[in-house]
Amino acid sequence: MSRNIFSQNDKETLFQLFGGMIRCGIISKPVVKDTLEKEKAGRQFLRKFTVEQIINRIKYERRLNRRR
């Protein structure tokens, strides 16, 4: 299985789109998908990653954020 499928640029874009969700919000698949579909960068993410991969990355970033 490949590691680090998200580039640094991908991580920054993810934080711009979902910063509030990463910090403390509820992670909801419909909300994530709607947000991605509304933004140009989000649509590019959907072409590159599955919604499940993106949600898992949001959860991972939240765990990292709690440690800081």
Secondary structure in CASP SS format (residue, H / E / C, confidence):
PFRMAT SS
TARGET T0000
AUTHOR 0000-0000-0000
METHOD secondary structure of the structure
MODEL  1
M C 1.00
S C 1.00
R C 1.00
N C 1.00
I C 1.00
F C 1.00
S C 1.00
Q H 1.00
N H 1.00
D H 1.00
K H 1.00
E H 1.00
T H 1.00
L H 1.00
F H 1.00
Q H 1.00
L H 1.00
F H 1.00
G H 1.00
G H 1.00
M H 1.00
I H 1.00
R H 1.00
C C 1.00
G C 1.00
I C 1.00
I C 1.00
S C 1.00
K H 1.00
P H 1.00
V H 1.00
V H 1.00
K H 1.00
D H 1.00
T H 1.00
L H 1.00
E H 1.00
K H 1.00
E C 1.00
K H 1.00
A H 1.00
G H 1.00
R H 1.00
Q H 1.00
F H 1.00
L H 1.00
R H 1.00
K H 1.00
F C 1.00
T C 1.00
V H 1.00
E H 1.00
Q H 1.00
I H 1.00
I H 1.00
N H 1.00
R H 1.00
I H 1.00
K H 1.00
Y H 1.00
E H 1.00
R H 1.00
R H 1.00
L H 1.00
N H 1.00
R H 1.00
R H 1.00
R C 1.00
END
